[in-house]
Every structure is written in C-alpha cells, then in structure tokens.
Amino acid sequence: MRRFFASAIVFAALGGGVFWSITAPETLDPAQTLGLVGDPVHGGQVFWAAGCASCHMADSAKGDGELVLSGGQRFASPFGTFLAPNISPDPDHGIGGWSLADFATAVTKGVSPEGRHYFPAFPYNAYNKMQLQDVADLKAFMDTLPPSPSASLPHEVAFPFNIRRSLGGWKFLFETDDWAITADLTDQEARGRYLAEALAHCGECHTPRNVLGGLQREAWLSGGADPSGKGRIPNITPAALDWSQEDIAAYLTTGFTPDYDSVGGHMAHVVENMARLPQSDRMAIAAYLKRVPAVQN
C-alpha cells in the first residue's frame, strides 16, 4: 500500500510538472521588436483592418468617440461574459505604460505584461500571424489616440473557466500560427489571406467551434452558432456565398448585398472598418474568399 501511494505521489508530481510546463505563458523575445519604428499613418490602416475599435470603444460610441478605446462592451459566450478592457494610451487604466515588446507579446502571444494568459475572446490566435512591423505601426497609431481614465471591468467567467493558467492548455490544443488556406495563392489572394485570417480575424466568427471553443479549421469560414446564443453567423465559403469578387468588394464598401439588402448587427461595424481600407485590399479579401474551399454547413 505504501508503494502504491508513493507511486501515486510520483505520478501526480510528474503530471503536475508536465501541466505546469505546457501551460506556462510564452512571451515574445524582446529582441524581435528591437529597432522597429512604428509608422502611425500605416498603423491607422492596420487599426481599422484589425477591428480594434469595434470591441474596445464604449458601447454605442459614434464618430470620433470610436477612437476612445475605454472598453466596457460585453460579449456573451458559453463560457461566460467577457468585457472588453481599456486599451487607450492612459498610463494607469489603459496601455500607455506598455513597451512595444509588451504590446507585441499581448497581441501575438495572448500574454499580459504581468505574465498572465488572456482569454481567447481576444483574437490573438489570428493576430499571431501579423507581421511585427504591422504590430509596431499599430501601436504607434494607438499611442496617438485619446486616453481614457475608465477602469477595465472584470470578466464574468465562473470556475473552472476563470483559471487563467488553464488557458495555456487551451493554447496548447488549439493555438496555431499556420495559415488555414495553404494553397498556392496569387499575390492578391495572399494579401487577402493576410487581411482575412490575421488582421480582420474573419475565422474567429465565421468558423464553427468545438465544445472547448477551439476553431474547427476543417470547416473554415463555414459559419456556426453565434457565441451569444442568438442566431447563426453565416457560411461565407463558396458553398453559400456565390457572389462575384466585385460583389463581395462592393458589400465590404457599402454594406449592400447584390440584392440590395443591407448589412446588420456587428457586421455593420466590420463594413465600416473595411470601407476605410484601400479598394485593393477589399478586392484582395474578395479574391481570397473565392479561393476558400466550399464547405456545406
């Protein structure tokens, strides 16, 4: 019996060590951001493509208010309700005191400056494909925005999902910086892939998830249940989206479908963001969507 308990303790210790190793937060090597100088002008384009204001502006903000990234919007999910934090340049309540290395680690690794995992409601599983120069440009632009003194509100996530360390296990299972579409793409299609898979993180909403919240990448962009539990997010593969490349680009510019229906819900803000990009970028996204494999869902 003593041997049994001794063996159990050894195996438990080994298992705990493996768990602790797998779930450890991974930070970006600061050397990777050394020498990078951000361009705030280009950073503005990255900002709109990445949809930062869509989640981090105050609820119902309009016009210039969208640039005050005070947070507070609520996002319901099967795991609880996530509240967007303040990411304005405020040094006390926002990210004004962060270095570029801190910012790049948060965006591409999902780890805070304090070394804690972020919940994947923050789409770092898409942003991890961003070019670090774009990350530097994004920070340079965000540093020019108005600071907000609003304190970030805590997420409403119950046990066991509120255990931050366990998110390292989620990352081990589901995080990847591989492209979902690996076909031989033209330059235009590759640009569209970068915009859609990395910056605009289209797959985070339009790809179905498993019971643990991991993306079912074999059903890429084929739609699924809305995380809020209300309705469905549409399939945008060629199996359901038969619009021409020009029709898709026009929709991302005006919000009108080829049948003159208008965009609604959260997608309306996505279209507002896309409309700020060059027409070549919207055409690139459209070209990419035409190359995505058709998936019935």
C-alpha positions in Angstrom: 0.0 0.0 0.0 2.9 2.4 0.8 4.4 1.6 -2.6 1.0 2.4 -4.2 0.8 5.8 -2.5 4.4 6.6 -3.2 3.9 5.8 -6.9 0.7 7.9 -7.0 2.6 10.8 -5.5 5.4 10.5 -8.0 2.9 10.3 -11.0 1.0 13.2 -9.6 4.2 15.2 -9.3 5.2 14.3 -12.8 1.7 15.2 -14.2 1.8 18.5 -12.3 5.2 19.3 -13.8 4.0 18.5 -17.3 0.9 20.6 -16.8 2.9 23.5 -15.4 5.3 23.3 -18.4 2.6 23.1 -21.0 0.5 25.9 -19.5 3.4 28.4 -18.9 2.7 31.8 -20.6 5.0 32.2 -23.6 6.4 35.7 -24.2 7.8 37.2 -27.3 11.6 37.6 -27.4 12.2 41.4 -26.9 15.0 41.2 -29.5 12.3 40.6 -32.2 11.0 44.2 -31.7 14.3 45.9 -31.3 14.9 48.5 -34.0 11.3 48.5 -35.1 10.0 52.1 -35.5 6.2 52.4 -35.9 4.5 54.4 -38.6 1.3 55.8 -37.2 -0.1 56.6 -40.7 0.1 53.0 -41.8 -0.8 51.9 -38.3 -4.2 53.6 -38.8 -4.9 51.2 -41.7 -3.8 48.2 -39.5 -6.1 49.5 -36.7 -9.2 49.6 -38.9 -8.4 46.3 -40.6 -7.9 44.6 -37.2 -11.2 46.0 -35.9 -9.8 47.3 -32.6 -12.4 49.9 -32.1 -15.3 47.5 -32.8 -14.7 45.8 -29.5 -12.8 48.3 -27.4 -14.8 51.6 -27.9 -17.5 52.3 -25.5 -20.9 50.7 -26.2 -22.8 52.7 -28.9 -19.9 55.1 -29.5 -20.1 57.1 -32.7 -17.8 59.3 -34.8 -14.7 60.4 -33.0 -15.9 58.5 -29.9 -14.9 55.3 -31.6 -11.3 56.3 -31.1 -11.6 56.4 -27.4 -10.8 52.8 -26.5 -12.2 52.9 -23.0 -13.7 49.3 -23.2 -16.7 48.1 -21.4 -18.6 46.3 -24.2 -20.0 42.9 -23.1 -19.6 39.8 -25.2 -21.6 36.8 -24.1 -20.3 33.2 -24.7 -20.9 29.7 -23.5 -18.1 30.2 -21.0 -19.3 33.5 -19.5 -19.4 37.1 -20.4 -16.2 38.9 -21.5 -15.9 42.7 -21.0 -13.5 44.5 -23.3 -10.8 46.3 -21.4 -9.5 49.8 -21.7 -6.7 49.8 -24.3 -6.4 53.6 -24.6 -3.0 55.3 -24.0 -4.0 56.1 -20.4 -0.9 55.1 -18.3 -3.0 54.0 -15.3 -6.1 52.3 -16.7 -5.0 51.7 -20.3 -1.8 50.5 -22.1 0.0 53.8 -22.0 2.9 52.4 -20.0 3.5 49.4 -22.2 6.6 48.9 -24.3 6.5 47.7 -27.8 7.6 44.3 -26.6 4.7 44.2 -24.1 2.3 45.2 -26.8 3.6 42.6 -29.3 3.5 39.9 -26.7 -0.1 40.7 -25.9 -1.2 40.8 -29.5 0.7 37.8 -30.9 1.0 35.6 -27.8 -2.0 36.5 -25.7 0.0 37.2 -22.6 -0.2 40.3 -20.5 2.8 42.3 -19.3 2.3 40.7 -15.9 2.7 37.3 -17.5 -0.9 36.1 -17.4 -2.8 34.4 -20.2 -5.5 36.4 -21.9 -8.8 34.8 -22.7 -9.1 33.9 -26.4 -12.0 36.3 -26.7 -9.1 38.5 -27.6 -8.3 37.1 -31.1 -4.6 36.5 -30.6 -5.0 33.2 -32.4 -5.4 35.3 -35.5 -3.1 38.2 -34.7 -0.3 35.7 -34.1 0.1 35.8 -37.9 0.7 39.5 -38.0 3.9 40.9 -39.3 5.8 42.6 -36.4 6.2 45.8 -38.4 2.5 46.0 -38.6 2.3 45.5 -34.8 4.7 48.3 -34.3 2.8 50.5 -36.7 -0.5 49.7 -34.9 1.0 50.7 -31.5 2.3 53.9 -33.0 -1.2 54.8 -34.1 -2.9 53.8 -30.9 -0.4 55.9 -29.0 -1.9 59.0 -30.7 -5.5 58.2 -29.6 -7.2 60.0 -26.6 -6.5 58.4 -23.2 -9.5 57.3 -21.1 -9.4 57.1 -17.3 -12.1 54.4 -17.2 -11.0 51.3 -15.3 -11.3 48.0 -17.1 -14.1 45.8 -15.7 -13.6 42.2 -14.7 -14.8 39.4 -16.9 -17.9 37.5 -15.7 -16.5 34.0 -16.1 -17.1 31.3 -13.5 -15.0 28.4 -12.2 -13.3 26.5 -13.8 -13.0 28.7 -16.9 -11.7 31.6 -14.8 -8.4 29.8 -14.1 -6.0 31.7 -16.2 -3.3 29.1 -16.1 -5.5 26.5 -17.7 -5.6 28.8 -20.8 -2.1 27.6 -21.5 -3.7 24.2 -22.1 -6.2 25.7 -24.4 -3.4 27.3 -26.4 -1.5 24.0 -26.5 -4.6 22.3 -28.0 -5.9 25.0 -30.4 -3.5 27.9 -31.0 -1.6 27.9 -34.2 0.2 30.4 -36.4 -0.3 28.3 -39.5 -2.5 29.6 -42.3 -5.9 27.9 -42.7 -5.6 28.2 -46.5 -2.3 26.9 -47.7 -2.9 26.7 -51.5 -0.6 28.3 -54.0 -2.1 31.8 -54.0 -1.5 34.8 -56.2 -0.1 37.9 -54.7 -3.6 39.4 -54.5 -5.0 36.3 -52.8 -2.1 36.1 -50.4 -2.8 39.7 -49.4 -6.4 38.8 -48.9 -5.4 35.9 -46.7 -3.3 38.1 -44.5 -6.1 40.6 -44.1 -8.9 38.0 -43.6 -7.0 35.4 -41.5 -4.7 37.6 -39.5 -5.8 41.3 -39.2 -9.6 41.1 -39.7 -9.7 37.6 -38.0 -12.8 36.6 -40.0 -12.4 33.0 -38.9 -13.0 33.9 -35.3 -16.6 34.5 -36.0 -17.3 32.6 -39.3 -15.7 29.3 -38.4 -17.6 26.8 -36.1 -16.1 25.9 -32.7 -15.9 22.7 -30.7 -17.1 22.3 -27.1 -13.9 23.8 -25.8 -14.1 26.8 -28.0 -11.4 25.7 -30.5 -11.9 26.5 -34.1 -12.9 23.6 -36.4 -10.4 24.5 -39.1 -11.6 21.7 -41.4 -14.8 23.7 -41.7 -13.1 27.1 -42.2 -15.5 30.0 -42.7 -18.5 27.8 -43.0 -20.5 29.6 -40.3 -21.8 28.4 -37.0 -23.8 29.4 -33.9 -23.4 32.9 -32.6 -21.4 32.8 -29.3 -24.1 34.9 -27.7 -26.6 32.0 -28.3 -28.7 34.2 -30.5 -28.9 33.2 -34.2 -26.1 32.0 -36.5 -23.2 33.5 -38.2 -23.3 32.8 -42.0 -21.3 30.5 -44.1 -19.0 32.7 -46.3 -17.3 29.8 -48.3 -18.3 29.5 -52.0 -20.8 26.8 -50.9 -23.1 29.5 -49.7 -21.6 32.8 -50.9 -21.9 32.8 -54.7 -21.3 36.5 -55.2 -18.7 37.7 -57.7 -15.4 39.2 -56.5 -16.7 42.6 -57.4 -20.0 42.0 -55.4 -18.0 41.0 -52.3 -15.8 44.1 -52.5 -18.8 46.3 -53.1 -20.5 44.8 -50.0 -17.4 45.5 -47.9 -17.5 49.1 -49.2 -21.2 50.0 -49.0 -22.8 47.3 -46.8 -25.3 46.4 -49.6 -25.7 42.9 -51.0 -26.2 42.3 -54.7 -29.9 42.0 -53.9 -29.9 45.5 -52.2 -30.3 44.0 -48.7 -28.2 45.9 -46.1 -25.7 44.7 -43.6 -26.8 44.4 -39.9 -25.6 43.5 -36.5 -21.9 43.5 -35.6 -21.1 43.1 -39.3 -22.2 46.7 -39.9 -19.2 47.9 -38.0 -16.9 45.5 -39.8 -18.0 47.0 -43.1 -17.4 50.5 -41.7 -13.8 49.4 -40.9 -13.3 47.7 -44.3 -14.6 50.8 -46.1 -11.7 52.8 -44.7 -9.2 50.5 -46.4 -7.9 50.9 -50.0 -10.1 49.3 -52.6 -7.2 47.0 -53.5 -7.5 45.5 -50.0 -11.2 44.8 -50.3 -10.7 43.2 -53.7 -7.9 41.1 -52.2 -10.2 39.8 -49.4 -12.8 39.1 -52.1 -10.2 37.2 -54.2 -9.2 35.2 -51.1 -12.8 34.2 -50.3 -13.3 32.9 -53.8 -10.3 30.6 -53.2 -11.6 29.2 -49.8 -12.8 25.6 -50.2 -16.6 25.2 -50.3 -17.9 23.7 -47.1 -21.5 22.9 -46.6 -22.7 23.7 -43.1 
